[in-house]
Amino acid sequence: MIATQFINYVKQVIKAAQISWGLMLEGFTELPDNVSQAMRLASSARQVSEEADETTSCWQEVLDNAKNLSQPITASYIENTITGETTTPLATAKIPRDVWDKLKDRAREQGVKPEKLLEEILGDYLDPKDNYGPDTETAAEPESVDSSKVCLPKTPEIKAWEEDLEALVQERYTVDTPRDKSAWIRD
């Protein structure tokens, strides 16, 4: 596990170096100070446009704003300047790859990022909307309910109960049954 973390950090350092190198090739002399700043610059620039590399124009905007406002350049400042929003601290979760791939497909269909869709799903699960609050109108109860149209969830208990009931019905019709109900009563 430590080796995996180290490898991931090395990849981030390489990516940060590539970002700084690209900025140097564009003529910048002031560059991100650390890996965190470079990575935040790259991720924020991707939010601006996924089709074109906006890193150069975004970095120029950060430098101009920091100079005009006499602000120190931090990773949070970079993100806030580029995207206009401050993100909350993130956590990671390990989910099976096939589940993540399905989530990505669903997110693509909805035109959102998988992380945003996951946040929405978890938010709905953790803070369900109460549809029965005081402002909610209630519909009138139906006068009668057609029991043939009542739909119950098929839990294992209900399935077992239905199977037992079906077996009893089959047993009742396959066994010779007395016509006199008094014969059904056992002593």
PyMOL commands that set and color helices and strands:
alter all, ss='L'
color gray80, all
select helices_A, chain A and resi 2-25+35-48+55-69+75-83+97-110+114-126+147-149+156-174+181-184
alter helices_A, ss='H'
color red, helices_A
deselect
rebuild
show_as cartoon
